[in-house]
């Protein structure tokens, strides 16, 4: 086992153990200050649940990553912690998102205000030079100028951030989808030898695993169940959007246009053919779902920021599945998309891959809608 693998395992374990130590303190804090997520007609839980689990995400991830990087530097003498413009911009943006999430969980923030701060935070990344600068043939588009890449990057970051926030509707769903996507990015960044991102990802995966234990298996009657809240969903959404932009950005000076063993059934693919399709595939279910919900809300002339019961997990519940069955079904759908797309990337252009994915998602939703309508008709 090489040094990098040991670093990743250590980061994961430290973050996970930090989470298991940190989350019980958060539970006690929520109980003392009566900070609960109260059930209503839109939500699927029936008891008041503490909602500040996401506060543990950022400290646990950073603590684990810093400890392991300092350990590596002391052993090898090779400096890995470098604060450049990208790093500073990402950390400032992340702290903005994290702070807004905490304030929203404690006192509440209007959706439009949250969106404004998301735009501000997202804008710092392209200002620092990190932005979508190539679509690699999607819809016939390749290199794009900064004037186009800037707003496109801000839109993508805000969209992914909100997608993770909005899909956090049942136990383990947002965390599970994030865990799968992070696993994919860990593999992708490892393949192209950008190990600093692998360490950050391993730290975030570790705390997510600890959180999912309390979120999925915690007993609410004993006060051991917790939700991530906006502090968690917005934080992981922003981190996933950052990794998406970073992985998809064309930077021949940092990532040589060589061949990398990333896809299935066809190794040694050129990076420029893989990067965008790979990053996009890891985020299909949450982004497709929120896009569909926005279209439906606009069709019914309802505000796009208003919560409702139109998300994919609501549909799975409506056809008769329980929460755990719904969780397994949606996570399986996301994994299926990733496997299918990785198999197609060597042979199919990205435009056709996206079209196939959209058709499949529409077909699945149409089938579920038909089942729901039949169930409602039978009741009537």
Secondary structure, DSSP 8 states (H G I E B T S, - for coil): --HHHHHHHHHHHHHHHHHHHHHHHHHHHHHHHT-EE---SS-S--S-EE--TTHHHHHHHHHHHHHHHHHHHHHH--------HHHHHHHHHHHHHHHHHHHHHHT---HHHHHHHHHHHHHHHHHTT-S--EEEEETTEEE--HHHHHHHHHHHHHHHHHHHHHT--STTHHHHHHHHHHHHHHHHHHHTT-HHHHHHHHHHHHHHHHHHHHHHH--GGGT--B--HHHHHHHHHHHHHHHHHHHHS--TTTS-S-EE--SSSS-SEEHHHHHHHHHHHTTHHHHHHHHHHHHHHHHTT--TTS--S-SHHHHHHHTT--HHHHHHHHHHHHHHHHHHHHHHHTTS-HHHHHHHHHHHHHHHHHHHHHHHHHHHHHH-
